[in-house]
């Protein structure tokens, strides 16, 4: 028996995900701040928005919220973010 | 593969990051083929997409994990029903797997499969010793990690988790149950085998040696339910109460039905707003958006329920015939809750 004969218990296509290329600057970009709807997530994102505006010149900052933190963001919300934004910052708090 | 795997197959599988921290049975093609055959289904048949990564749980992927867990091929129909149950939207495996809370899916087997596969429902029901309980529960956990992607090193964010995340599978002690079984109560025929998935914390023991009436015993149980999460938390969803045979006999002996128990506990487990104010007797309490509905919460006597509705209180009978101990198993309740989901086991013959 060799180890190569062992079958793969993972869904090898689904599990590894490639991350998008990172932006080199936030200047002129549209940034979505996504609140996953845990308590006080808005406090954290308010501060993140302040810091971004202090340190960069984004074209726009859009605020979005998931209906519930316990489930994935709805497909239409993901599609909208993808269509409108150059970057997304997803944040939670508790 | 860039680096050679260790020659020892058990070590090689640890290296691949596909175990739960215990050694696994190497999933050779022969073993997996035998496991697929045990299902009575085709290897490529798609059973479910497993959250949070929505990995594809084909019969073959389920079989590979079942081999690794140590299952026998005849367990496959129960494992498959467990996958179907936990992947139902109402169970919210996405939330259960990614939460910082403690929970793990608990699998409860009813019907003929329980005896046919020797699934323990009696003494030591949550403990070690039976292959079926140990390996069916383990297979389902490996599927959550390996197919769903919620391994302890990546997606799972539980602050503490609990030991049931290794394996958490039991039978209901139907012979000692004075009421309908969990499955029959939820509309399944007594002759059918079913698997229920319930997102549970670890069992919390309720000791009562002295109560001799249903009411007295349920008051004791209500005191343990009162402190689920914390004594001021409210609006809980599905919660499991595991009655030992002796306790079940005491309650049924007074003529109480499951509906009577639910009604009694639900009404008893309400508290006035005044006792749920944060900062009064501890910092926890009602969340701000609920508190905002009451102008003078410190004196408000409006009753707030611990459980959203009586139906959220689920009862089963399990454990040994000696011992006046029951258990409370808190469910995963936030924010739309994980619901108990039951699936019929499709026998090997039905699969063919």
Interface residues (C-beta under 8 A of the other chain):
Chain A: X1 X3 X5 X6 X7 X8 X9 X10 X11 X13 X14 X15 X39 X68 X69 X70 X71 X72 X94
Chain B: X5 X6 X7 X9 X12 X13 X18 X26 X27 X28 X29 X32 X50 X51 X52 X53 X54 X55 X56 X57 X60 X61 X64 X65 X68 X92 X94 X95 X99 X100 X142 X146 X147 X149 X287 X334 X335 X336
